[in-house]
Amino acid sequence: MTDPQVPASTTDTDTIDTSSESRTPFTDRLSDNLQSIIKALTGANARPPRRLKTLLSGTWLRHPLHPLLTDVPVGAWLLTVVFDIVWLISPNGNAWAARAAEGTVILGTLAALAAVVTGLADWSDSYGAERTTGLYHGLLNSGATILYIISVVLRLTQTTGESTAAAVIGFAGFVVMTIGAYLGGDMVFAKGTQVNHTAWEAAGDDYEAVLPVAEAPANALFRVTVSGVPVALLKLNDKFFAIAATCTHAGGPLDEGELQGDVVQCPWHGSRFSVRTGQAITGPASIAQPRYDVRIRDGQIELKRIGGH
């Protein structure tokens, strides 16, 4: 039997190691292809205003839409489990529970379909470890949704809504959904996906001089630092506006983005913000940029964050 451990100094081993490192993992290839398709379908790479992408991102809501929608199927399917157990304990005496389970499973499944769509739109902008975790999260929750669709169909084929097979499949769907939800929590709390990337930035107690007025270029974004925090400053028609330079969506440098009037587009994922108000205009961002008040004193531009931390 050949020894599986080949000396590291041999040419064969070097060749094997090199080819192994050059191979792209299957999950990365799958993610690349899926993200390209999703971005094409949502118009993520199209010219602004990218209305579908903005709608799915929750920009209009000032909050990511996906986590809001996921609460509905989780709650509805949990009630379905409870109602199914009550019905299975006493099918004759608790026929009402089977009918109640039918209603909650339908509600949860419809909401899950919407959650899948918004989740895919959000995931298409992810990368690295969070993208891989998100892939498994999406596959599991899509699988749970399929199981619940089957459960709905089985219930609807019965005039009373009573189906032991539908209940069992629903139990399986709930287990799969719970595992998927765990991975979703890991993305947010461990990897910081969809977390406001300016949430922990410091805010000084007073104005801070950042630049002489004479050195400020007109109609261009430039980067300054306030209390150790990067800020994008704009001089537009002799007026100054300033917002956090770190994109709230994924941390992209807004001062390196494309400026269109008083709107800046993040160079990473294309989110667009008003430099005047800080509001997100186009997704995937949904959280507004922190704003800074600007004043001129002794020939210096001074900034102070509005609203503090």
Buried (B, 14 or more C-beta within 10 A) or exposed (E): EEEEEEEEEEEEEEEEEEEEEEEEEEEBEEBEEBBEEBBEBBBBEBEBBBBBBBBBBBBBEEEBBBBBBBEBBBBBBBBBBBBBBBBBEEBEEBBEBBBBBBBBBBBBBBBBBBBBBBBBBBBBBBEEEBBBBBBBBBBBBBBBBBBBBBBBEBBEEEEEBBBEEBBBBBBBBBBBBBBBBEBBEBBBEEBBBBBBBBEEBEBBEEBBBBBEEEEBEEEEBBBBEBBEBBBBBBBBEEEBBBBBBBBBBBBBBBBBBEBEEBBBBBBBBBBBBBBBBBBBBBBBBBBBBBBBBBEEEEEBBBBBBEEEE
